[in-house]
Amino acid sequence: MDVVYLFCESDRVRIPLDYDPKLFSSILRFGGSKWDKTRYEFSFRRDVILELINYISKTVPCLQIEEDSTGKIQFFGFFERPWLNNYMNYSANSKRPLKKESPTENFTSFNQPFNFPKPVSLPEKFPEHLRAKLEAELRARKYSPRTQRIYIFFNRLICRSLQKTPEEISSEDVTNFLADMDKNGKYSVSAMNLALSAIKFFFKNILNSDIVEDRHRPRQDERLPMVLSAEEIKKILSHEKNPKHRLLLMLSYSSGLRVSEVVALKKEHIDFSRKVIYIRLGKGRKDRSTLLSEKAAQFIEEYCKYFDIQTWLFPGQKTNRHLTIRSAQNIFDKAVRRAKIQKEISIHGLRHSFATHLLETGTDIRYIQSLLGHANIRTTERYAHVARRSVLKIKSPLDNIL
């Protein structure tokens, strides 16, 4: 994304956003935002405008667009960060700029309405009655709520991107849509495969059409999982002083849990006597059990007693809901920064590390497969490539020569 447009209204600031994963995540981390799925835009309180521009303009140029009391459209450009404090001054309690000192080329006022250079979001072309039929079919087959949202999203996306109704879409259109996903660089191979699954499901089961049936799937990248060393895990945990956050990271690693599984844990899922954690309706809507470490069990008992935990092990801001996946990822990111670890890794890396460390200590791969909840042993075998040197005690020939 070349420029971020900030549309300033009397009580709020709107940021329309073509989906850019890095920028999307960055704005979410700012906090206090509301994401409008229909209009594809963020909304913020007006009083955070200066802090917001300062935050976003670190990486992306900003253009503030504001209508004054006479109906004139004003532009404030922040294409270099030093301009921010030199040319615009805001009062904390004011909704309008107190003064502007920007050069003429960086500030323009027009009497005519502002013509945006390109559509912020294209009109919807996915009819509501077809969306309802798709949702009903997914529900009837007991697809998870997340899968339902994803399938509806991608079918809406292809219609909006092509500006065609489902009945107008051809096999060639689907090819072009997937090609655009790859060309824009905004979607991974997994996301492209998921989009194809969603489109195939809709055309086959809702429209009774086979135009997507013969589509070949995009080739998957064969990437090795990113793993943390035992020393790095220790540093992350030791630098996390918040007991709730520390327990979340501890369980993600010690039990090999997916982030969606760890945030949804309830007190009743912990079996202290058998040292087992029960995962209810994990990936693929499957129950399973995994191990509970003794140290984690002791920590959980103290944690539940101190915080009077009754239901969710990690309650969110609203106590009747659990912590969000995004919050868990932010907790991990901050802990990694505090530990000064340079690896590009997500919280899922704790699960990868759990599997790899078990394999390196001689645990049978079939047992690891069961603990992780992998349906296919080939998924678990990826960790053998990461742990191979330790498992087979392979030495480089250079070590023997020198």
N, C-alpha and C positions, 0 to 999 in steps of 0.2 A: 504494500500500500504506500503510495507516494506522499499523500497528505491526509491528515485527519481533520475533518470539518466539525467544528463545534457550533451548533445552532443555539444561541442564547435567547431564552425567553424570560418572562418576568420572574418566574419562580423556579426555573430549571434549565439545565443544559442538556441538549440531545446530541448524541454522537452516532450517526448512521455508520454502519460497518459492513463492508463486504468481507466475508469470512476470511480472516487472516489469523491462523492459530496462535502465533506468537503475540501479536498485538491484542487479540481477544483475551488471552491469559493475562497479559500485562495489565490491561484495564480492569479485569476482575480483581487482580491483587490490590488495586488502589483502594477498594472497599467502598461501601455505601452506594453501589451502583444497582440499577434495576435493568434487566435485559428484557426487551420487548421482542418476543419471538415472531410476532406478526409483522412488525415494522422493521425488524432487524436493526435495532438501535439500542444504545445504552441511554440511560437517563440518570442525571445527578442533580442534587440540590444546587441552586444558583450560588450559594455562599462559598462553594468550594472551587470556584472557577479558576482563581489564580494558582492554587495548589495543584489543581488538575492539569492545567496547561504546563506547569513546571515539571510535573511528573511525566506526562506523555512526550513532551518535546525533547526529552533526553535522547530519544531514539527516532522519532518521526516528526517532521515539520507539522505545525498546526496552523489552521486558518479559522479565526473566530468570526462568526457571522451574526450580526445583531441588528435588530430593527429598533430605531429610536421612536420617541413619542409622536413624531410627525410622519412616520411611515417610511423614512429613509432607511436603506440598507447600508450598514457600515461593515467594513472589513478590517480586521486586525491580523497582520501576518506575523507569525513567530517562526521564521525559517532558520534563525540562528538563536541559540539559547541566550547569549548575552543581551539580546534585544529585550528579553522578557522584563528584566528589572530596569533597564535604561529608558524604555519608551512607554511602558504602561504602569500606572500606579492605581491600585485599588484600595478602597476602604473596606475593612473587614465587615462593617455593617451596611455597606452600600451595595445596591444591585447594579449600579452603573459605574463606568470608569470616571474617576475624579478628574483626570487630565490625560491628554494624549500628547506625546512628544515624538511620535514616530515620523520618519521622513515621509515626504509625499508619496514616494513610490511604494511605501509599505502600508499606506492607509488610503482608502478610497471611499467616497460616499456617492450613492446613486439614488435618484428619485424614482427610477423605474424598478419594478419588481426584479429580484435577483433570479437569473436563469442558471440553475445548477448544471454544470458541464456534462453530467451523465446521470442516469436514474439511480437513486439511492437503492431502491429495491424494485424489482420488476413486479408487475401485477401477478397475482395468483392465477394459475390455470388448472389447478387440481380441484375438481368440483367437490363440494362438501358431501354430497350423497355418496360419492365413490370413496371418500375418506372414511365415512361412517361404515360402509360395507367392508372396507379393508380392515378397520379396527375390529369389527364384529367377527370376521374370519380369523384374525389373529387370536382374539380372545377365546373363540370356540376351540382353537387348537392348543390353548393354555400356553401361548408364548408369553415370555416374561414381559413386564411393563416396559423395561428398557428396550427390548427387541421391538415391541410395538411402536415405541416412539421413534426408533431409528428407521424402521421400515416406512412409516408414514413420512418422516423427514425426507428421505431420499426420493420417494415418489413425488412429493411436492417439489423437491429441488429440480428434478429433471423436467417437470412441466414448466416451472417458472423459468429455468435457464433456457429452454428451447422456445418458450412462449407458445406452447402447443398443449391442447387437451390430450389426455391419454389416448383417445381414439385416433388422434392425428399423428401419433408417434410411430415411426417406422423402425425397422431393424437398423438401418443406417443412422438414424437419429441417436439410438442407444450407443452405437459405436462412437459417434462424434462426441456425445456427452462424456463417455469414459475417457476419450482422448483429451478432452478439455480438462478433466480432473487431473490427469497426469501432467499435462502441459503447464497448468497453473502452479504445480508444485505444492498445492495446499493439502493434498490428500495422500496418505500412505497407500501401499498396495493392499493392506488389510481393509482400509476404508473403501477402496475401489471394489474389492470383492464383496464387501458387505452391501454396497450400493447395488451391485449386480444381483445379489441374492434377493434384495428387497424388490427390485424391478421385476425379476423373474416371477417372484411369488405373486405380485399384483396382476401381471398380465395373464398368468396361467390360471389363477384361482378366482379372480374377479372379472376379468374381461374374456376369459376362455380363449386366449390368443397364444400362439406359439412363436411369435416373432423374435423372442429372446432365447428360445430353447437351445439353439445351436451356438450361442455365444461362448467363446473360449474365455476362461478366467485369466486375469492378469497374473503374470508370473510373480510368485512370492520371492522376496529377498531372503536369502538364507543368512540371517545375522545371528551372531552368537550373543547370548545374554550378557549384559554388563553386571559384573559381580564386585562386591566390596570384600576386602580382606577382613579377617577376624579382628585385626588391630583397628581397622577403620570403623567397624561396627562398635567396638568398645569406645572409641573416641566420640562417635555420634551420641551414644547413650549417656556417656559421662558429661557431655556438654548440654544435655537437655535437663533442665532443673524443674520444669513443670511436671508434676507426677502423672497427670492425665496424658500429656503428650509423650512422656517417657514410656508409659505402659503401652500406648498405641504402637510405638516403634518397636518396643520389646516383643510384643505378640506377633507383629508382622514378620519379624525375623525368626523368633524362636519356634513358631508354629507353621511358618511358610504360608501365611494367609494372603489372599488377594486383598487389595485395599477395600473393595466393595464388601468383602466378608468381615474384615476386622472392624469397620465402622458400624456394622449391623449386629455386632455381638450383644447378647443379653446376658445378664447375670446367670440366668437359668441354663445357659449353654455351657457353663463351666462345671465340669465334674471333678471336684477336688480329690475325691477318694480314689478315682481311677486314673487321675492325671490325664484327662482327655478333654478336648474342646470339640463340641458338636457344631458343625456348620449346617444351618438349615437353608435349603433351597439355594445352594451355591450356583456356580456357572452350569448352565444346562438344566437348571431346576433339580439338582441332585443333592441329597443329603450325604454328608460324610463326617468322619471324625478324624482329628489329627492330634498330635501329642501336645501336652502341656508341660512345660519345663517346671522343675521344682522351684527355681528362683522366681519365675513368673507367677507361679501359684501363690507364693508367699506375698509377693507384691500386690496381687489382685485382692487377697484377703484384707490386707491393711488398707488398700485404696477404697474398697467397697465400704469398709467400716468407717473410715474417716469422712468420705463424701456421702455416706448414706445412700449408696446406689441400690435402687429397687428394680429397675427394668433395664434400660440401655446402659451398657458398660461405658459408652462414650456419648453422653447426651449432647445435643446441639444447643444452640441459643434458646430454642423452644424445647423445654424438657420432655415434651411428648414425642420428640423426634430425635433420631441419632445424628451424630456428626456427619457432615457431608464429605464426599470423596475429595472435593476440591480443598476443603479445610485440612484434611489429612495430608494431602500432597504439599500444601503450604507449610505444615508443621515439619514435614521431612526436609523440604528445601531449606528452611531456616536452620534446622539442626545440622545439615551438611555444611552450610556456610559457616556456622559457628565452629565446627570441627575443622574448617579450612581444608576440606577435601575438594580436589579439583575435577573429579570425574563428572561427566555429564550423565546423571543417573536420576531415575524417578523412584518413588517409594516402592514400586514393583521390584526394584533391585534388591530389596530385603528378602523377598520371596526367592529370587534367583540365588542369592547368597546362601540361604537356608539349604536349598537343594544341592548346591555345589559343595558346601562344607560337609554335608552328610555323605556325599559320594566320596569325597576325599578321605573321610575317616573309615571307609569300608562298608557303609550301609548298602544293602542290596538295592539295586535300581528299581525292582518291582515294588519294594516297600515304599521307596520315595514316590513312585508313581501314585500309590494309594493315598499317601499323605497329602500330595498336591492336588489330587482329584483329577488327574489327567485321564481322559478316555483312551488315548493312544500312547503306547510306550515310546513311539518315535518323538513325541513332544518332550518326554523326560530325557531322552537320549542326547538332547542338545547339551545338557550339562556335562556329559562325558567329554565333550570336546573342550570345555572350559577347564575341567578338572583332570584331564588326561595325564598331564605331566606328573601330578602328585600321585594319582592312582597307580600308574604303571612304573613309577620311579624312573622315568626316562631322563637321561642326562644328555646334554648337548655334547657332541664330540670335542668341542672346544674346551669344555671343562676337564676332559681327560688329558688333553694335550698340555694345558697350562697348569 
